[in-house]
Amino acid sequence: MSYLERYLSYVPFEDTRKSIRSTADKILKIDLAAGFRKRVFNELLLGEVQSGKTSHMFGVMAAAIDAGFYHFLLVTSDNTKLQNQTFTRALESFQEGISICDENDTLRFRTNRTLPSLVILKKNSRILKKWRNEFLDSQRLKDSPIFIIDDEADAGSLNTKVNKDEFSAINSNLRAIRDDANSCIYMQVTATPQAVLLQSLESDFRPDAVTYFEPGEAYVGGNFFFAKPDSFCIREIEETEIDDNKEEYAEITEGLATAVRHFLLVSAETNLLGKDTCSALIHPSVRIKEHNLIASKIRAHLNDILSNIDDEIQKKAFEDIWIDIRSSKPDFPSFNKIYSGVRDLLFDMKVNVITLNSESDASRSITKGFNIVIGGNTLGRGVTFPYLQTVYYSRTAKVPQADTFWQHCRMFGYDRDRSSIRLYMPSFVHKLFQELNSSQNALVKQIRNKGFDDTHLLYVNGIRPTRKNVIDSQKLQLLVGGVNYFASYPQNLDLEKLDQVMSEFSDSESMYHVDISILKQILNLVDSRCQEDWQSKNFVNALDALEKLDEFENQKALLLVKRNRAISAGTGTMLSANDRITVQKYLDKIVFVMYRLTGEKRLGWNGNPLWMPSITLPEGYTFFKM
């Protein structure tokens, strides 16, 4: 039996097995076959948050063994819990035929001479340097390629000193391991590819190819939680709770108390069904002091609930949540039965309150039990929370980063009960996640349709795609909505064909409502003699990105046409005063203006007429492109 077939025998669902086969075939038979001429080939494996990326990267690894690869290095975030989780998954997935080592298994690595080897390490410069020496001392890579799998590739691996013309430590060590090998396949795996996609052409970590895999039918993700109109599972909390939770001597806030009640009711149902696992996630901020404070408040609140279990006011508060759950899950057990179950859980001390951060309870297991988990950054980046049914999220940031916030969506996954899950968050945080979901959908659609080279990252103003220190700031291109972009040095690629297209539109003071496809047709016939001035390709890609947003899917663009214009070459402005006023009225739309110039030599042209384009993208959006 092949390694891939043996691995797939441990995968429980047929649609997942089918997806893994498809992904492995695409990468091994198409991308790598085309990329073997490169000494280092970068493949980006893109999935959704908690959609099965680990199972897919293990499937690709198994197929690579069948294809003749022998040495594998898997690097995870610098997070002990995540590394242990990945190591355990590998042992369960490959129960025979592979030598699997963690960072302390140097002896096992040295003595293995017959089996394919998989080394699983944290992205820690000391550990990577130590294992680089192990690879060198063994001389196993002298005549053999290495297959590196970079889990959460946008975190830790990229050069954080790119704008200083230096290399950061982790990036240098990964680069050194790649360079030591005869050749290297470097597979970057992530659900948030913003930082990877914005690597410049000069970066050694820019993908050569990208593979996106669809989540399975049972997956619950962004389009369920953050759809427009609002999903039934969202429960709004007061914005003041963000500050109220920080008050040391204040009681537990009402929104947080409501979330705890919801968790207890769903946990009681789970316990009644004979299951032993249910999770709640509390993500209030990045500060450890606040995590500990909230944990203390929740423990005190649980004690109060048990002490006053027969209090009628308290029972009414629980009954309100029970009615809410029944609105989406009519077969939820009777209130008396469920409330009795809450009593049993608390009396038997089955509810655990766990702070999950760098200073407390980081080593505690969350795979079993009825757990209320509180934390900050540790709650993202690959850590899985089984049967997560309650999420309380009130974290904010002055300038939110899309990839960071999207990684916080640990409620995404497969083992969720859609009918009883609830998210508690302020309305402005909910709106932020809706915008992120819309942008994520647009990004995936662009990659699937056109690949990543022609992809724009599109975000509403005030959201940054990723952290600045991994992006070459001198090579980043921005297109800002609400700004008029025109070609000072226009070039008509086919004037006759352009005249034919524009013949359908006469001169007018009013706007034509046209399909976006018409604008793209026009843009493909014009450009600029100076690429630093204006690139039609960038605007075509920006329009593609907009079309992928739900709110622009069927929206018309506006087109204004004027002829016989006498404008000097290299002018600092294009639009007339009246036309500028007209365009300013429609800043929430895509506005395109075409002037047909007389092209006289006295004005600096070549004596022939030509078309000059201008485009204004919708205000409130920024387009990022490397």
N, C-alpha and C positions, 0 to 999 in steps of 0.2 A: 504494500500500500504506500502511495506517495505521502510525503510530509503534509502536503496541502489536504489530501483526503483524510488523513489521520486527524489533522487539526479540526477539520470541518465536522468530524464525527462527534466532537465535544460541543459544537455550536447547536443550541436547541431549536432554532426556528428556521424553516426552509427559506423564507424570504431573506433572512440574514445570510444564510449560506450562499444563496444565489447572488446577493450583492457583493459578498467577499470574493467569490469566483470572478465576477465581472471586473471588480477593482484590480485584482491580482493580474488578470489577463491583460487589462489595459496597460498597466504599468510595466509588466515584464515583457509582453510581446510587442507593444507599440512604442511606448516612451523610451524604455531602456534600449530597445533594439535600435532606435534612431539616435540614442545618446551615447552609445559605446565608443564613438570616435573621440569623446571628451574624456580626459583623465579623471575629472570630477564631474558628476552629473547630479544636478539638484532637481528632485521631484517633490512637488507640494501635494500632499494628500489632505484634502479639505472636507470636513464634515460639519455637522451642527453640534452645538454643546450637548454632551452626554448622549450622542446618537449612535455610539458604537465604534468610535475611532480606534480604540485599543484592539477590538476583535478584527478590524480591517488591517491594522498594521501588523498584527500577528499573522494574519492570512497571507499578506504580501511576503512576510519573512519566510513562511513555510514554502510558498511557491518559489521564492528565491533559492532556498536550499535545493529544491528539485531541479532548479536551473543551473546549479553548480556553485553557488556561493557557500562559503564555509565559515567566515568570521563575521559576527554581528555585534554591534555596539548600540545599545538603546540608552539614550540619556533623557532623564526626566527633570522637572523643575527641582530646584534646590529645596526640597520639602521631604523630610523623612517619611511622613505618612504616605505621600504619593509614591515615593520610590518603593516602599514596602508593599503598597497596594499593587503596583505594577509587577513587582517580583513575584508576589503570591499568584497573580493572574497568570504569569508566564509558567510557573510550576504546574498550575492546574490545566493549562492549555496544552502544554507539551510534556506529557507524563513519561515519555521515553524518547530516546534517540537524539537528545540535545543536552549538551553540558551548559547549565545555566548558573551564572555567577553573579553575586552582588559585589559591592565594593570591597568586602573583606575576604573574598574567595580567591586570593591569588594562588594558593596551593592547588586548588582544584583546576584553575586555569592552566597552570604550568604542567600538571601531570596528565591533562587530557591530550591525547594524541590521535584519537580516532573519530570522535564525534564533532559535529558542527558546534560551535561555541557561541553563546549569547551572554554578553556582559551588560548588566543593568546598573547604571550609575546616576547619581545626582549631578546636576550642573553646578559643580563646586570646583573651583580652580585647583585646589590642593588634590582632590580626588582624581580629577582629569589628568593632572600632571603625573601623579603616581601611576595611573594606568597607561599613560603614554609610554612610560618607561617599561612597563610590563610587556606591551606590544613590541617595543623595540628589542628588548632582551630576548624575547621568544623568537624573533626574526620570522614570525609567521606571516607578516604582511609584505615581506620582501618580494615574493613572487605571486602573491594572491591579493585580490581586491578585498576591501572591507565594505560592508553594508551598514551604514549608520542610520539609525532611526531617531530622529529628534522630536520627541513628544513635547507638545506645547512649544513649537519651534520659534514662536514670536516672543517668548519669554526667556531671557537669560543668554541665548546663543548669539544674538546679533551684536554688532560692534557698538557699544555705548559711547565710544570716543571718536566716532566717524567725523565729527565736526572739528576735532582737534588734530586730525591726521595722525592718530595713534590707534592702537588696538587694545580693547579691554581684555582682562585676564581670561575669562571663560572663552571668549571668541578666539583668542590666540591659541589656547590649548586645543580647541576643537579643530581649528585650522591646521595645527601641527600634526594631529592624529591623521587627518585627511592627507596631508602632504607626505607623511611617512609611508603611506601605503602605496602599493603598486598602482592601484586605481581605487576610486571610491564612488559608491552610490550613496547620495545623501538625501534621505527622505524626510522632509519637513512635514510634521503632522500638527494640525491646529483647527480650531473652529473660528478663530479670529485672526485672519491673515493680513490685517491692515499693515502691520510693520513689515511683514515679509514682502508683500506686493509693492511697497514703497521703497524697496531697495533699488539703488541706482544700477545702471548697466555695468558699472565698474565693480559692484559688490560681488564677492565670492559666494554670497548667500542668496542671490537672486535666483528664483526658480527657473529652470529650463523648460519645465512642463508642469501642468496642474491636472489633478484628477479629483473631481467632486463626486461623492457618493450620496445617494438619497437615503434618508432615514427610513426605517420600516414603518408599516402601517400603524403599529401600536404606539409610535413615538408621539409624545406631547411636547410641542416646542413653541417658538415665538408666535406663530400664527394662531395658536390656541389662546395663549395668555395675553398677547398684546395686539390683538386684532382691532380694527376700526369697523363698526362701532365697538364699544367696550365689551370685553368678555364677561360672562356672568360670574366668574370666579374672583373678580377684583372687588376689594372692600377698601373704601377710602378712609384714611385716618387723618386726624388734624395735623397740620404742618407744625404746630407748636410742640408736638411730641418729640421732634428732633432735639429740641433744647430741654424739654421737661425731663427726658430720660437721663439727662446729665446731672440733674439736681440730686445731691447725695441723700438728703433727708425727705425728699418728696415721695409720695406713694407711687405705686406702679400706675402708669398711664392707662387710660381706658382702652385705647387701641391695642396696646400690648396685652392687657388683661383679656380682651376679647379674643385675641389670637391664641392665648394660652387655653382659654375655654374651648375653642374650636379644636385645638390639638387633643385635649383630654377626651372630648366626645368621640373624635375619629379613632383615637387610640383605644377607647373602651369598646367600640365596634370591632376593631381589629382583634383585640384580646378575646372577645366573645366568639369570634370565628376560629379561635385556636391558633392564631398567628402571634408571633412574638416580636414584631418589628414595626415601628412607625416613627417618623422623624418630623421635627419642626426646626426651622432655621430662622434665627434672629440675627439680622445684619444691620446694626444701628450706626456703626462708624468704624474708623480704622484704629481707634484708641483702645488699648488694652485696659486701661483704668475704667473706661465706660463699660467694656464687656463684663468685667468683674462686678461692677456696680449693678448692672442689669441682672446678672446671674443671681446676685444676692436678693434682689427685689422679687425675682421669679420664685426662688426657693421660699421666701417668706410668704408670697402669695399662695403657693401650693399648700403651705401649712395652714394658712387662714381658710382656704377652701375646705380642707379636711376637718378643721375645728368647727366650722359652721356648715357642715354638710346638710343639715336639716333646716337651715335658715330659709324662709320663704323668699326673701328678696334675692338671695343667691340662686336659689333654684329657678327663679324667674329669669335671671340673667343667662343661665345655661339653657333654659327652654327657648329663649329668643334665638340663640345660636342653633339649637336643634331644629327650630322651624325653618331657619335659613338653609340648613343643610338639606332638609326634606324638600325644599323648593326645587332643588336640582337632583335629589336622590330620593324619590318617593318611598323606596323600600327600606330606607334607613330605619333601624329598630325603634320600638316605642320609647318615649322619653323615660318612663320609669325604669325600663330595662337598661337603657344606656346610662342614666344617671347613677343607678346602682353599680354599673360597671366602672364609672369614674371613682366612686367610693372605694371599690376593691383595688383599683390600680394604686391609689394614694395610700390606702391602709397597708397594702402589701409592699409599699416603697418600691414600686416598679418604674416610677418615672425618674429619669436621670436628667440633671441639668449640667451641661458640659460646656466649658469655655474652650474654644479651639483656636489657639494662637501660639505664638512662639514662647510664651512664658507659663502657660498653664494648661494642663490636661491634654497637651498635644499628642501624647502617646496613647490616649484612651481609645478603645475601639468603638466605632459607631455603626458597625455592620449589623448588630443585634440590639434589641431592647427598645424601650420607649424613650426616645432621647430628644430633649430640647437643646439644640446646639447654638451657641452664641459666639460670634467672632467677627473678623474683618477680612483682611486679604486672604487668610488661610481658607476661607470658605469658597474660594474660587479655584481655578486651575486644576481641574482633573479629579479633585476629591469627590467621591460619590456618596450621596446620602440616600439610603434605601427607603422606599415608600415615603417620600417626602410629600406631606399633605398640607402643611401649614408653613407659610413664609411671611415673616414680618421684615419689611425692608424700608429703612428710613435714611440710608446713607446719601450724602450729597457731596458735591464738589463744585468749586468755583468754575472750573473749565473741565467738564466731564470728558474722559477718554473713552471712545467707543469700545475698543477691545477690552479694556479693564472692566467696564460696567457689564458688557455682554457676557463675560466669563462668570459674573456673579449669578447668572441664571441657572442655579443648580436645581431649580424646580423642573427644568426640562428633563425628559427621560422616558423610560418605558414602563417602569413599575409604579405608575401613578393612577389613582382613581379620579378620572376627570370630573365625575359627578360631585365629589365631596372636597376637592382641593380648593383652597382659598389663599389669596395673596392680599396682605394688608400693607398699604403704602400711601403716602400723600399723593394728591392728584398731580402735582408737578413732576414727581418722580415717575408716576405711571405714564405721563405724557412723554417723558424722556425715553422710557423703554419702548413706547410705541414708535417714536421716531427712529430709534436704533433698529427695531425690527423691520421697519420699512426700508431703511438703508441696507440692512443685511440681505433682505430679499432682492433688492436691486443689484447688489454686488454679486450674489450667487447667479442670478439670471444673466448678467453680463459675462461672467466667467464661463458659464455653460454655453452661451451663444457665440462668444467671440474670443475666448481665451483671456489671459490676464494682461497681455501686452496692450490691448485697446480698452482696458477697464479704467473707469474713473471711480474713485471713492467719493460718495455723495453724502453730505451731512447738513442738517440745519445749522445755521450760524450758532456759535457758542459751543459746539461739540468738536473735539479734536479726534482724528482717527486713531492716533497712537501717541506714545511719548516722543518728544522732540529729539532726544539724545541718540536715537538709533536711525534717524533719517538725515541724509545729506541735505542740509538746508539750502545749499546753493543750487541743487538740481531739482528741487520740489517746485512744481508748477501749480498755481492756484487760479481757478476761475471763480469769481465771486458774483453771486446773483445780484441783480439790481444795478450792475455796472455795464455801461455801453462799450462793447469791444468792436472796433472797426479796423479794416485793413488799410493802413496808410500807403502801402505799396501793392495794390491789388494786381492779381494775375488771373486772367481768364483762360482756363485750360482749353475751352472749346467755345468761342464766342458765338458761332452760328447755332450750336445746340442750346447754349444759354439763352440766346435771343428767342429761340423757339419755345423754351420752357416759360420764359417770362412774358411771352405774347398773350398768355391767358389772363394777364393782370394788367389793367390799364392804370394810368396815373390817377391817383385819387387822394383826397384828404382823409378818407376813412380807411380803416384796417380791413384786410381780407382775413377771414377765418379759414385756415388751411390745416391739413393733416401735417403732422411733424415729418412724415416721410417726404413731403414736398420740399421742406427746408433742407433735409439731408441730400435730396437730389440736387438742389442748387449748390449746396456746400461742396459737393463732389466735383463741381465744375469751376469753382473759384479757389484761389489760394492767395498767398502773398509772396512777392519776390524776396522778402526778408522774413525768415522763419521765426526770428526773435520777435517780430512785429505781430504776427497773426498766423495761426495754423488751423486751417479748416478741419483737419483730422481731429484736433482736440475738441472742437465744437460738435462734430458728428458724434464722438464718443460721449460727450456730456449729454447730448440729446438722447442717446441710447440709454444712459443711466436714468434720466428723468422718466423715460417711457416705462421703465421697470417699476417705478413707484405707483402704488395703487391710485393715488389722487391725480396722476397725470396719464393714466392708461388710455383713456378715451378723450382726453382734452385736446382741443384745437390750439394751434399756435396762431399768432397774429403777424400779418405780412403787410408792409407799406412799400409801395413802388413809386418812384419818381424818375423821370427821364430828362434829358437835355440839361444836365447839371454841369456848371463850369467851376470845378474845384481844382486847386493847384496840387501838384504831386507833392507827397511828403507833408501834407497838411497836418496840423495838430488837432483838427476837428473835422467832423464830417456832417453831422446833422445840422439842418437849419434850426433857427430858434423855435419856429412853430412845430417842426417835427420832433424836436427834443421835448417840447411840452406834451405833445401827443404820446410819445413813448413813456413819459413819466406817469401817465395816467394808468398804465397797465403793468406795473412793476411785479405783480403776482403772476404774470403770464410770460410765455416765451415770445419775445418780440423780435422780428427780423425786418430789416430795412434794406432795400436794394435801390441804389442810385445808378442810372446809366449816364456816365460822364461823356462829355464831348471829346475829351482826350486831346485837346489842342496842344501843339508844340510849345506855344507861348506860355502854357501853364505847366510845362515840365514833362508832358507825356510824349508819346511817339507819333502823335497825329491821328491815331485811330481811336474810335469810341471803345469804351470798356465799362464793365459793371463793377461797382464798389459795394461790398457787403458790410453790414453792421448787425450785431446780435446782442440782445440783452436777455440773460437767463433769469429765471424767477428770483425775486428778492427773498432773502432768508435762507438760501442754500449756498454752500461752498463746495466746489469740486476739486479734489486732490489728485494729482497725477505726477509720477516720477518721469 
